[in-house]
Amino acid sequence: MLYSDKVMEHFANPRNVGELADADGIGEVGNAKCGDIMKMYIKVDNGIITDCKFKTFGCGAAIATSSVSTELIIGKTIDEALKISNKEVIATLDGLPAQKLHCSVLAEQAVKSAVSDYYKRQGVDPYPIVGDIQKCTGDAGCG
Ligand code: FES
């Protein structure tokens, strides 16, 4: 079996799909190689991510990794959410096939992009906090 039961389950029943009309931060990232796009919406209250939704025009692994990412970051502080790496997302999904690892990077970058947007809206420069948002061009190990 190429995909774990957890990946299949999140693909079949993705959590937190949609948009947040009153989002405090909206992130959008794309992978230039496969053309997939992911959009992530976060609601922040007192430094805690209280809600998160996503939309993706992406592959099954992109759907599963973003679904898990939303579950991992809801209820966390922004700092904690930024520390969640794509490796943790992969581990939570009981692994991903090698050729699908970059899809988890897209999910990680979508979270970072949403947090960046949140800081910009607060008038705070996100760069020192969030760092680079990797452009998934394929040559950064993510394509
Ligand atoms: Fe593009 Fe998975 S193949 S994100």
Backbone and ligand atoms as CSV (ligand in chain L), in Angstrom:
chain,resi,resn,atom,element,x,y,z
A,1,MET,N,N,0.859,-1.198,0.000
A,1,MET,CA,C,0.000,0.000,0.000
A,1,MET,C,C,0.892,1.244,0.000
A,2,LEU,N,N,0.653,2.106,-0.953
A,2,LEU,CA,C,1.468,3.312,-1.097
A,2,LEU,C,C,1.227,4.282,0.063
A,3,TYR,N,N,-0.035,4.437,0.436
A,3,TYR,CA,C,-0.392,5.411,1.473
A,3,TYR,C,C,-0.853,4.717,2.750
A,4,SER,N,N,-0.516,5.326,3.892
A,4,SER,CA,C,-0.939,4.776,5.177
A,4,SER,C,C,-2.459,4.949,5.329
A,5,ASP,N,N,-3.017,4.192,6.278
A,5,ASP,CA,C,-4.458,4.319,6.549
A,5,ASP,C,C,-4.799,5.750,6.958
A,6,LYS,N,N,-3.888,6.370,7.714
A,6,LYS,CA,C,-4.169,7.738,8.191
A,6,LYS,C,C,-4.239,8.722,7.032
A,7,VAL,N,N,-3.328,8.573,6.062
A,7,VAL,CA,C,-3.374,9.458,4.889
A,7,VAL,C,C,-4.699,9.262,4.157
A,8,MET,N,N,-5.059,8.013,3.954
A,8,MET,CA,C,-6.305,7.722,3.221
A,8,MET,C,C,-7.511,8.289,3.966
A,9,GLU,N,N,-7.459,8.178,5.298
A,9,GLU,CA,C,-8.588,8.647,6.108
A,9,GLU,C,C,-8.707,10.178,6.028
A,10,HIS,N,N,-7.587,10.865,6.117
A,10,HIS,CA,C,-7.640,12.342,6.032
A,10,HIS,C,C,-7.985,12.798,4.623
A,11,PHE,N,N,-7.557,12.022,3.628
A,11,PHE,CA,C,-7.899,12.365,2.246
A,11,PHE,C,C,-9.402,12.214,2.030
A,12,ALA,N,N,-9.970,11.119,2.601
A,12,ALA,CA,C,-11.402,10.852,2.426
A,12,ALA,C,C,-12.260,11.792,3.261
A,13,ASN,N,N,-11.755,12.160,4.464
A,13,ASN,CA,C,-12.530,13.040,5.367
A,13,ASN,C,C,-11.666,14.188,5.855
A,14,PRO,N,N,-11.274,15.074,4.971
A,14,PRO,CA,C,-10.391,16.156,5.427
A,14,PRO,C,C,-11.071,17.039,6.468
A,15,ARG,N,N,-10.281,17.407,7.496
A,15,ARG,CA,C,-10.818,18.266,8.566
A,15,ARG,C,C,-10.592,19.738,8.192
A,16,ASN,N,N,-11.509,20.558,8.658
A,16,ASN,CA,C,-11.339,22.020,8.568
A,16,ASN,C,C,-11.145,22.526,7.139
A,17,VAL,N,N,-11.950,21.989,6.226
A,17,VAL,CA,C,-11.908,22.489,4.851
A,17,VAL,C,C,-12.798,23.719,4.743
A,18,GLY,N,N,-12.345,24.715,4.016
A,18,GLY,CA,C,-13.174,25.888,3.776
A,18,GLY,C,C,-12.409,27.172,3.997
A,19,GLU,N,N,-13.147,28.233,4.275
A,19,GLU,CA,C,-12.533,29.539,4.486
A,19,GLU,C,C,-13.019,30.089,5.818
A,20,LEU,N,N,-12.296,31.056,6.348
A,20,LEU,CA,C,-12.776,31.795,7.515
A,20,LEU,C,C,-13.027,33.217,7.054
A,21,ALA,N,N,-14.287,33.623,7.068
A,21,ALA,CA,C,-14.636,34.954,6.577
A,21,ALA,C,C,-13.950,36.033,7.409
A,22,ASP,N,N,-13.780,35.783,8.702
A,22,ASP,CA,C,-13.191,36.783,9.597
A,22,ASP,C,C,-11.764,36.405,9.988
A,23,ALA,N,N,-11.038,35.789,9.055
A,23,ALA,CA,C,-9.673,35.340,9.351
A,23,ALA,C,C,-8.785,36.511,9.767
A,24,ASP,N,N,-7.847,36.222,10.667
A,24,ASP,CA,C,-6.854,37.224,11.068
A,24,ASP,C,C,-5.590,37.115,10.227
A,25,GLY,N,N,-5.447,36.008,9.518
A,25,GLY,CA,C,-4.301,35.823,8.635
A,25,GLY,C,C,-4.658,34.832,7.543
A,26,ILE,N,N,-4.245,35.143,6.316
A,26,ILE,CA,C,-4.507,34.236,5.194
A,26,ILE,C,C,-3.196,33.993,4.464
A,27,GLY,N,N,-2.853,32.739,4.307
A,27,GLY,CA,C,-1.621,32.392,3.609
A,27,GLY,C,C,-1.926,31.663,2.323
A,28,GLU,N,N,-1.085,31.898,1.328
A,28,GLU,CA,C,-1.248,31.152,0.080
A,28,GLU,C,C,0.129,30.779,-0.440
A,29,VAL,N,N,0.296,29.512,-0.730
A,29,VAL,CA,C,1.569,29.047,-1.273
A,29,VAL,C,C,1.289,28.122,-2.451
A,30,GLY,N,N,2.290,28.000,-3.284
A,30,GLY,CA,C,2.135,27.125,-4.433
A,30,GLY,C,C,3.417,26.383,-4.716
A,31,ASN,N,N,3.288,25.252,-5.335
A,31,ASN,CA,C,4.452,24.491,-5.763
A,31,ASN,C,C,4.552,24.632,-7.273
A,32,ALA,N,N,5.616,25.306,-7.699
A,32,ALA,CA,C,5.756,25.613,-9.120
A,32,ALA,C,C,5.866,24.344,-9.962
A,33,LYS,N,N,6.378,23.291,-9.352
A,33,LYS,CA,C,6.618,22.073,-10.117
A,33,LYS,C,C,5.323,21.338,-10.457
A,34,CYS,N,N,4.508,21.124,-9.425
A,34,CYS,CA,C,3.277,20.354,-9.681
A,34,CYS,C,C,2.095,21.278,-9.938
A,35,GLY,N,N,2.256,22.584,-9.634
A,35,GLY,CA,C,1.177,23.531,-9.902
A,35,GLY,C,C,0.122,23.573,-8.819
A,36,ASP,N,N,0.332,22.807,-7.742
A,36,ASP,CA,C,-0.677,22.770,-6.688
A,36,ASP,C,C,-0.610,24.034,-5.830
A,37,ILE,N,N,-1.774,24.426,-5.340
A,37,ILE,CA,C,-1.896,25.661,-4.553
A,37,ILE,C,C,-2.610,25.347,-3.245
A,38,MET,N,N,-2.160,25.989,-2.164
A,38,MET,CA,C,-2.811,25.788,-0.884
A,38,MET,C,C,-3.066,27.133,-0.226
A,39,LYS,N,N,-4.246,27.273,0.324
A,39,LYS,CA,C,-4.614,28.502,1.007
A,39,LYS,C,C,-4.981,28.145,2.441
A,40,MET,N,N,-4.472,28.897,3.400
A,40,MET,CA,C,-4.720,28.598,4.810
A,40,MET,C,C,-5.224,29.845,5.518
A,41,TYR,N,N,-6.269,29.703,6.311
A,41,TYR,CA,C,-6.881,30.808,7.054
A,41,TYR,C,C,-6.726,30.539,8.546
A,42,ILE,N,N,-6.282,31.557,9.293
A,42,ILE,CA,C,-6.193,31.368,10.745
A,42,ILE,C,C,-6.917,32.484,11.488
A,43,LYS,N,N,-7.436,32.106,12.638
A,43,LYS,CA,C,-8.056,33.047,13.560
A,43,LYS,C,C,-7.162,33.050,14.800
A,44,VAL,N,N,-6.774,34.222,15.246
A,44,VAL,CA,C,-5.840,34.310,16.370
A,44,VAL,C,C,-6.466,35.128,17.491
A,45,ASP,N,N,-6.376,34.578,18.694
A,45,ASP,CA,C,-6.891,35.288,19.851
A,45,ASP,C,C,-5.837,35.226,20.955
A,46,ASN,N,N,-5.328,36.392,21.349
A,46,ASN,CA,C,-4.330,36.422,22.426
A,46,ASN,C,C,-3.118,35.550,22.141
A,47,GLY,N,N,-2.689,35.532,20.877
A,47,GLY,CA,C,-1.513,34.753,20.513
A,47,GLY,C,C,-1.780,33.270,20.295
A,48,ILE,N,N,-3.049,32.865,20.437
A,48,ILE,CA,C,-3.386,31.441,20.248
A,48,ILE,C,C,-4.218,31.275,18.979
A,49,ILE,N,N,-3.886,30.270,18.207
A,49,ILE,CA,C,-4.651,29.987,16.987
A,49,ILE,C,C,-5.925,29.248,17.403
A,50,THR,N,N,-7.024,29.956,17.302
A,50,THR,CA,C,-8.279,29.381,17.796
A,50,THR,C,C,-9.039,28.647,16.704
A,51,ASP,N,N,-8.745,28.984,15.447
A,51,ASP,CA,C,-9.424,28.278,14.354
A,51,ASP,C,C,-8.547,28.333,13.114
A,52,CYS,N,N,-8.746,27.361,12.254
A,52,CYS,CA,C,-7.936,27.277,11.031
A,52,CYS,C,C,-8.718,26.498,9.992
A,53,LYS,N,N,-8.715,27.014,8.780
A,53,LYS,CA,C,-9.352,26.276,7.689
A,53,LYS,C,C,-8.434,26.326,6.468
A,54,PHE,N,N,-8.616,25.380,5.572
A,54,PHE,CA,C,-7.761,25.380,4.382
A,54,PHE,C,C,-8.557,25.021,3.137
A,55,LYS,N,N,-8.005,25.452,2.018
A,55,LYS,CA,C,-8.506,25.042,0.703
A,55,LYS,C,C,-7.288,24.687,-0.134
A,56,THR,N,N,-7.379,23.631,-0.866
A,56,THR,CA,C,-6.255,23.320,-1.734
A,56,THR,C,C,-6.712,22.828,-3.096
A,57,PHE,N,N,-6.019,23.328,-4.111
A,57,PHE,CA,C,-6.131,22.744,-5.437
A,57,PHE,C,C,-4.905,21.862,-5.553
A,58,GLY,N,N,-4.969,20.736,-4.896
A,58,GLY,CA,C,-3.765,19.920,-4.829
A,58,GLY,C,C,-4.060,18.443,-4.814
A,59,CYS,N,N,-3.001,17.694,-4.711
A,59,CYS,CA,C,-3.086,16.237,-4.752
A,59,CYS,C,C,-3.626,15.697,-3.427
A,60,GLY,N,N,-3.839,14.404,-3.378
A,60,GLY,CA,C,-4.366,13.767,-2.170
A,60,GLY,C,C,-3.469,13.959,-0.972
A,61,ALA,N,N,-2.167,13.883,-1.184
A,61,ALA,CA,C,-1.231,14.065,-0.072
A,61,ALA,C,C,-1.271,15.502,0.424
A,62,ALA,N,N,-1.485,16.452,-0.479
A,62,ALA,CA,C,-1.597,17.861,-0.071
A,62,ALA,C,C,-2.849,18.041,0.785
A,63,ILE,N,N,-3.921,17.367,0.418
A,63,ILE,CA,C,-5.162,17.453,1.201
A,63,ILE,C,C,-4.933,16.848,2.588
A,64,ALA,N,N,-4.328,15.662,2.637
A,64,ALA,CA,C,-4.113,14.985,3.924
A,64,ALA,C,C,-3.160,15.779,4.814
A,65,THR,N,N,-2.079,16.317,4.235
A,65,THR,CA,C,-1.117,17.041,5.071
A,65,THR,C,C,-1.705,18.363,5.568
A,66,SER,N,N,-2.507,19.035,4.744
A,66,SER,CA,C,-3.088,20.277,5.256
A,66,SER,C,C,-4.158,19.983,6.293
A,67,SER,N,N,-4.911,18.911,6.096
A,67,SER,CA,C,-5.919,18.529,7.083
A,67,SER,C,C,-5.266,18.283,8.445
A,68,VAL,N,N,-4.189,17.499,8.458
A,68,VAL,CA,C,-3.474,17.218,9.711
A,68,VAL,C,C,-2.869,18.497,10.288
A,69,SER,N,N,-2.332,19.349,9.422
A,69,SER,CA,C,-1.723,20.592,9.916
A,69,SER,C,C,-2.739,21.439,10.659
A,70,THR,N,N,-3.956,21.535,10.127
A,70,THR,CA,C,-4.962,22.352,10.819
A,70,THR,C,C,-5.237,21.765,12.199
A,71,GLU,N,N,-5.316,20.450,12.286
A,71,GLU,CA,C,-5.564,19.812,13.590
A,71,GLU,C,C,-4.405,20.058,14.547
A,72,LEU,N,N,-3.193,20.051,14.017
A,72,LEU,CA,C,-2.023,20.231,14.880
A,72,LEU,C,C,-1.906,21.658,15.403
A,73,ILE,N,N,-2.330,22.648,14.609
A,73,ILE,CA,C,-2.078,24.032,15.048
A,73,ILE,C,C,-3.240,24.656,15.827
A,74,ILE,N,N,-4.455,24.136,15.658
A,74,ILE,CA,C,-5.575,24.736,16.406
A,74,ILE,C,C,-5.352,24.517,17.902
A,75,GLY,N,N,-5.446,25.606,18.656
A,75,GLY,CA,C,-5.245,25.522,20.108
A,75,GLY,C,C,-3.805,25.796,20.539
A,76,LYS,N,N,-2.921,25.899,19.537
A,76,LYS,CA,C,-1.509,26.150,19.856
A,76,LYS,C,C,-1.227,27.661,19.818
A,77,THR,N,N,-0.151,28.066,20.492
A,77,THR,CA,C,0.296,29.443,20.338
A,77,THR,C,C,0.942,29.563,18.954
A,78,ILE,N,N,1.101,30.788,18.485
A,78,ILE,CA,C,1.733,31.000,17.190
A,78,ILE,C,C,3.141,30.405,17.183
A,79,ASP,N,N,3.871,30.628,18.280
A,79,ASP,CA,C,5.240,30.093,18.361
A,79,ASP,C,C,5.254,28.582,18.231
A,80,GLU,N,N,4.339,27.937,18.936
A,80,GLU,CA,C,4.271,26.468,18.864
A,80,GLU,C,C,3.911,26.020,17.452
A,81,ALA,N,N,2.970,26.735,16.834
A,81,ALA,CA,C,2.531,26.359,15.474
A,81,ALA,C,C,3.681,26.482,14.484
A,82,LEU,N,N,4.511,27.524,14.667
A,82,LEU,CA,C,5.633,27.720,13.740
A,82,LEU,C,C,6.684,26.617,13.890
A,83,LYS,N,N,6.689,25.974,15.043
A,83,LYS,CA,C,7.690,24.920,15.267
A,83,LYS,C,C,7.258,23.584,14.674
A,84,ILE,N,N,5.999,23.497,14.276
A,84,ILE,CA,C,5.530,22.218,13.714
A,84,ILE,C,C,6.106,22.076,12.307
A,85,SER,N,N,6.946,21.097,12.152
A,85,SER,CA,C,7.621,20.927,10.861
A,85,SER,C,C,6.858,19.933,10.001
A,86,ASN,N,N,7.233,19.906,8.733
A,86,ASN,CA,C,6.597,18.929,7.856
A,86,ASN,C,C,6.924,17.509,8.304
A,87,LYS,N,N,8.048,17.339,9.012
A,87,LYS,CA,C,8.403,15.994,9.504
A,87,LYS,C,C,7.388,15.512,10.539
A,88,GLU,N,N,6.944,16.455,11.377
A,88,GLU,CA,C,5.933,16.096,12.376
A,88,GLU,C,C,4.609,15.746,11.690
A,89,VAL,N,N,4.284,16.503,10.651
A,89,VAL,CA,C,3.058,16.217,9.886
A,89,VAL,C,C,3.151,14.821,9.268
A,90,ILE,N,N,4.307,14.507,8.717
A,90,ILE,CA,C,4.503,13.187,8.091
A,90,ILE,C,C,4.384,12.087,9.145
A,91,ALA,N,N,5.004,12.322,10.320
A,91,ALA,CA,C,4.956,11.314,11.382
A,91,ALA,C,C,3.516,11.089,11.844
A,92,THR,N,N,2.756,12.185,11.942
A,92,THR,CA,C,1.359,12.068,12.377
A,92,THR,C,C,0.548,11.252,11.381
A,93,LEU,N,N,0.964,11.319,10.122
A,93,LEU,CA,C,0.256,10.567,9.075
A,93,LEU,C,C,0.829,9.160,8.878
A,94,ASP,N,N,1.738,8.749,9.762
A,94,ASP,CA,C,2.406,7.438,9.629
A,94,ASP,C,C,3.167,7.324,8.308
A,95,GLY,N,N,3.733,8.435,7.875
A,95,GLY,CA,C,4.611,8.401,6.704
A,95,GLY,C,C,3.933,8.806,5.409
A,96,LEU,N,N,4.780,9.179,4.453
A,96,LEU,CA,C,4.322,9.526,3.103
A,96,LEU,C,C,5.317,8.905,2.125
A,97,PRO,N,N,4.871,8.537,0.941
A,97,PRO,CA,C,5.831,8.046,-0.059
A,97,PRO,C,C,6.845,9.142,-0.404
A,98,ALA,N,N,8.064,8.757,-0.713
A,98,ALA,CA,C,9.143,9.722,-0.957
A,98,ALA,C,C,8.759,10.790,-1.977
A,99,GLN,N,N,8.091,10.397,-3.019
A,99,GLN,CA,C,7.767,11.370,-4.073
A,99,GLN,C,C,6.645,12.317,-3.659
A,100,LYS,N,N,6.108,12.118,-2.439
A,100,LYS,CA,C,5.030,12.987,-1.956
A,100,LYS,C,C,5.460,13.830,-0.755
A,101,LEU,N,N,6.744,13.760,-0.395
A,101,LEU,CA,C,7.207,14.512,0.777
A,101,LEU,C,C,7.032,16.012,0.574
A,102,HIS,N,N,7.222,16.471,-0.655
A,102,HIS,CA,C,7.125,17.917,-0.894
A,102,HIS,C,C,5.725,18.457,-0.608
A,103,CYS,N,N,4.713,17.593,-0.678
A,103,CYS,CA,C,3.345,18.048,-0.409
A,103,CYS,C,C,3.214,18.482,1.049
A,104,SER,N,N,3.965,17.814,1.952
A,104,SER,CA,C,3.915,18.193,3.366
A,104,SER,C,C,4.627,19.520,3.578
A,105,VAL,N,N,5.635,19.808,2.743
A,105,VAL,CA,C,6.322,21.106,2.832
A,105,VAL,C,C,5.345,22.218,2.458
A,106,LEU,N,N,4.512,21.941,1.480
A,106,LEU,CA,C,3.515,22.937,1.065
A,106,LEU,C,C,2.603,23.282,2.257
A,107,ALA,N,N,2.200,22.267,3.024
A,107,ALA,CA,C,1.336,22.507,4.189
A,107,ALA,C,C,2.071,23.338,5.236
A,108,GLU,N,N,3.331,22.996,5.496
A,108,GLU,CA,C,4.122,23.746,6.486
A,108,GLU,C,C,4.270,25.206,6.053
A,109,GLN,N,N,4.540,25.413,4.785
A,109,GLN,CA,C,4.719,26.769,4.279
A,109,GLN,C,C,3.407,27.554,4.293
A,110,ALA,N,N,2.293,26.864,4.106
A,110,ALA,CA,C,0.987,27.538,4.133
A,110,ALA,C,C,0.710,28.093,5.526
A,111,VAL,N,N,1.069,27.321,6.563
A,111,VAL,CA,C,0.897,27.794,7.945
A,111,VAL,C,C,1.765,29.032,8.157
A,112,LYS,N,N,3.027,28.951,7.728
A,112,LYS,CA,C,3.945,30.087,7.902
A,112,LYS,C,C,3.442,31.320,7.163
A,113,SER,N,N,2.917,31.101,5.978
A,113,SER,CA,C,2.415,32.216,5.176
A,113,SER,C,C,1.217,32.885,5.859
A,114,ALA,N,N,0.344,32.084,6.462
A,114,ALA,CA,C,-0.822,32.642,7.167
A,114,ALA,C,C,-0.360,33.433,8.390
A,115,VAL,N,N,0.644,32.926,9.107
A,115,VAL,CA,C,1.169,33.630,10.284
A,115,VAL,C,C,1.830,34.945,9.856
A,116,SER,N,N,2.562,34.901,8.742
A,116,SER,CA,C,3.178,36.129,8.216
A,116,SER,C,C,2.130,37.189,7.935
A,117,ASP,N,N,1.056,36.758,7.294
A,117,ASP,CA,C,-0.010,37.703,6.968
A,117,ASP,C,C,-0.616,38.274,8.252
A,118,TYR,N,N,-0.771,37.408,9.255
A,118,TYR,CA,C,-1.294,37.870,10.543
A,118,TYR,C,C,-0.396,38.974,11.115
A,119,TYR,N,N,0.908,38.752,11.130
A,119,TYR,CA,C,1.833,39.754,11.679
A,119,TYR,C,C,1.801,41.040,10.859
A,120,LYS,N,N,1.753,40.907,9.539
A,120,LYS,CA,C,1.696,42.114,8.689
A,120,LYS,C,C,0.481,42.949,9.033
A,121,ARG,N,N,-0.657,42.265,9.242
A,121,ARG,CA,C,-1.877,43.003,9.584
A,121,ARG,C,C,-1.749,43.702,10.933
A,122,GLN,N,N,-0.881,43.169,11.805
A,122,GLN,CA,C,-0.655,43.795,13.117
A,122,GLN,C,C,0.400,44.899,13.032
A,123,GLY,N,N,0.943,45.102,11.823
A,123,GLY,CA,C,1.991,46.110,11.670
A,123,GLY,C,C,3.342,45.628,12.133
A,124,VAL,N,N,3.515,44.308,12.220
A,124,VAL,CA,C,4.784,43.723,12.676
A,124,VAL,C,C,5.481,43.078,11.477
A,125,ASP,N,N,6.782,43.328,11.369
A,125,ASP,CA,C,7.548,42.694,10.293
A,125,ASP,C,C,7.664,41.198,10.596
A,126,PRO,N,N,7.090,40.334,9.765
A,126,PRO,CA,C,7.097,38.902,10.099
A,126,PRO,C,C,8.439,38.211,9.868
A,127,TYR,N,N,9.306,38.858,9.081
A,127,TYR,CA,C,10.506,38.135,8.652
A,127,TYR,C,C,11.367,37.608,9.803
A,128,PRO,N,N,11.667,38.454,10.835
A,128,PRO,CA,C,12.508,37.937,11.928
A,128,PRO,C,C,11.844,36.791,12.699
A,129,ILE,N,N,10.528,36.716,12.661
A,129,ILE,CA,C,9.810,35.694,13.436
A,129,ILE,C,C,9.577,34.437,12.593
A,130,VAL,N,N,9.095,34.664,11.388
A,130,VAL,CA,C,8.676,33.518,10.561
A,130,VAL,C,C,9.807,33.048,9.641
A,131,GLY,N,N,10.666,33.976,9.246
A,131,GLY,CA,C,11.755,33.600,8.338
A,131,GLY,C,C,11.265,33.465,6.909
A,132,ASP,N,N,12.079,32.812,6.124
A,132,ASP,CA,C,11.762,32.646,4.713
A,132,ASP,C,C,10.594,31.709,4.518
A,133,ILE,N,N,9.721,32.085,3.619
A,133,ILE,CA,C,8.714,31.126,3.182
A,133,ILE,C,C,9.268,30.534,1.905
A,134,GLN,N,N,9.583,29.279,2.006
A,134,GLN,CA,C,10.218,28.623,0.861
A,134,GLN,C,C,9.310,28.642,-0.347
A,135,LYS,N,N,9.852,29.100,-1.433
A,135,LYS,CA,C,9.100,28.967,-2.675
A,135,LYS,C,C,9.414,27.565,-3.203
A,136,CYS,N,N,8.368,26.788,-3.330
A,136,CYS,CA,C,8.580,25.407,-3.757
A,136,CYS,C,C,8.828,25.356,-5.262
A,137,THR,N,N,10.072,25.594,-5.627
A,137,THR,CA,C,10.395,25.578,-7.051
A,137,THR,C,C,10.974,24.238,-7.471
A,138,GLY,N,N,11.224,23.413,-6.485
A,138,GLY,CA,C,11.768,22.097,-6.817
A,138,GLY,C,C,13.256,22.011,-6.547
A,139,ASP,N,N,13.929,23.170,-6.453
A,139,ASP,CA,C,15.357,23.095,-6.203
A,139,ASP,C,C,15.683,23.354,-4.731
A,140,ALA,N,N,14.676,23.533,-3.903
A,140,ALA,CA,C,14.919,23.749,-2.474
A,140,ALA,C,C,14.638,22.457,-1.699
A,141,GLY,N,N,14.650,21.363,-2.395
A,141,GLY,CA,C,14.397,20.084,-1.729
A,141,GLY,C,C,12.935,19.838,-1.484
A,142,CYS,N,N,12.089,20.700,-2.041
A,142,CYS,CA,C,10.665,20.540,-1.761
A,142,CYS,C,C,9.899,20.135,-3.003
A,143,GLY,N,N,10.552,20.019,-4.098
A,143,GLY,CA,C,9.821,19.616,-5.311
A,143,GLY,C,C,10.294,18.297,-5.734
L,1,FES,FE1,FE,1.680,18.924,-5.667
L,1,FES,FE2,FE,1.342,17.046,-3.868
L,1,FES,S1,S,1.836,16.771,-5.971
L,1,FES,S2,S,1.341,19.180,-3.574
